Amino acid sequence: MGIDSAGPWHSGEREMQARLRVAERMQDVGSRVIRDYMPDQHRVFYAQVPFLVLAAVDAAGDPWVTLVERDRSASSIASSPDPSHLNINAVPESGDPVRDALEIGDSIGVLGIELPTRRRNRVNGKIVQRSASQLSLEVEHSFGNCPQYI
């Protein structure tokens, strides 16, 4: 999907912003902080964190979230071959509702947290590959998060 002329916000977000009369301001903010690629610092960041938070929506439309840690055969939890893709060297355990919501073409939200510094980065995308121990996603949105509440 990426970021188009309407900015990074989906239709529901734009409707809410219009009702609150902040649409123009949010368009400006969104265009400055939300990208359709990962900057190099985010690509390095995801390779360094010990775990990731994954979010997905199941077939019934229910949202789920889970934690994953790297597959033991991988040197890091994630890698990025280019700014538009993130490979995650982990999948949720069997029985985890998120596992079944991570098929090719499904949307995924990923949060990385570096606990000692409280640094957080988010990436949203679509799953383009999946194996028994790895997911690959194409980036739609990438941005840093405020560490205030960690």
N, C-alpha and C positions, 0 to 999 in steps of 0.2 A: 504494500500500500504506500508506504513512504509519506512524506510531507508534501501536500499540494498547496494550491493557492489559498485554500481555506485554512491553512496552517496545520498544526499538529493535533488539533482538537477534533473529536468525533462529534456527530450531530447533536447528541444529548448534552455534551459539554458546551457546545456553541449556544444551544437554546438556553441553558442555565445562565451563561454569561450575558446573553442578550436581556434576559429578564432582570438580571441584577445591574444592567447598564454598565457592564465592564468589558464588553466584547472587544472594543478597540484596544483597550489597555492589555487585555489578555492575548490578543493577536500579536502585539508587539513583544510581550514577554515570551510567549511561546516560540516566536521566530528567533529569539536570541538564545534561548537555553535548551530547546529540544531539537535534536538533530536526527536526520535519517541515516546516520552512520555513527560509528564509534570513533572518537578521537584516540590517538595513540595512547594517551594516559589511561583511558578506560580499558583498552585492549590489554595493556600490561596489568592493570588492576585485577581484572577477572582471573588472570593466571596466578595471582598471588594469594587470593583469599582461600581459606580452608573449606568453606562451604558456600552454597548458594541457596537462596529462597526462590522456589519456583511457584508460579501461580497459573492456573488454567481453569477453564470452564468445561464441565462434563456434558454429556449428551443431553441431560435434562435441563441444562442451562444453569446449574448450580456452580458457584465459584469455589475453588479449593486452593489450598496453599500447602507446601511441604518444604522440608529441608533436605538437601542432598549433599553428600561429600564425595570426593573424587573416587573413582574406581581405583582399586589398589595397584592395578597395572599401569596407571597413568601417572605422569610426573606432576601434573597439576589438575585442578578441578576444571579448568577451561583453557581454551586457546582461541586465537583469532587469526585465521589465515589472511584476512583482509578487513578493512573497516566496515564492510557490510555483512560479515558473518561471525558467529560465535559458535564454537564447538564446545559442548558441555560433556565432560568425561564422567558422567553419572546419570542414572535414571532412578526414579523412585522405586522403593521396594515393592515386591508383589503384595497386593492387597491395599496399597495406597491408592486412594481415588484419583490422585493426579496422574498416576501411571497410565491409566486408560484414556486420559484426556490429552495425551501428548502424541498424537498421530501426525503423519505428514500432512501439512496444510493447516493444522490447528494453530491458534494463537497461543502465545506463551508470554508471561511476564517474568523477568528475572531480576532479583535484587542481590547485589553483592555488598557485604558489610565487612569493613576492616575494623574490628572491635577496639584495638588499642588507640586508634586515631579517630574513631567514630565516622570515618569516611564511608559514604554510601553512593553507589551508582546503580542506575536502573537501565534496563534494556527491554523493549517489547519487540516481538517479531512473530514470524511464522516458522513453524518447523519444516525444514526442507529435507532432512535425513534423520533416520532413527535406527539404532541397532540395539542389541541387548544391553549394551553398556554406555551408549553415547547418543546425544541429541545434537543436531546442528540446526541453527536458526538463522534466518535472514532478518537483519535489523530493519525495523520500521521506525522506532523511536529510541533515542539514547539521551540520557541526561543524568546529572548529579542530583542527589537528594540532600536536604538540610539535615545535619547531624543533631539538631537540637534535642530530640526526644530519645536519644540512645543513652 
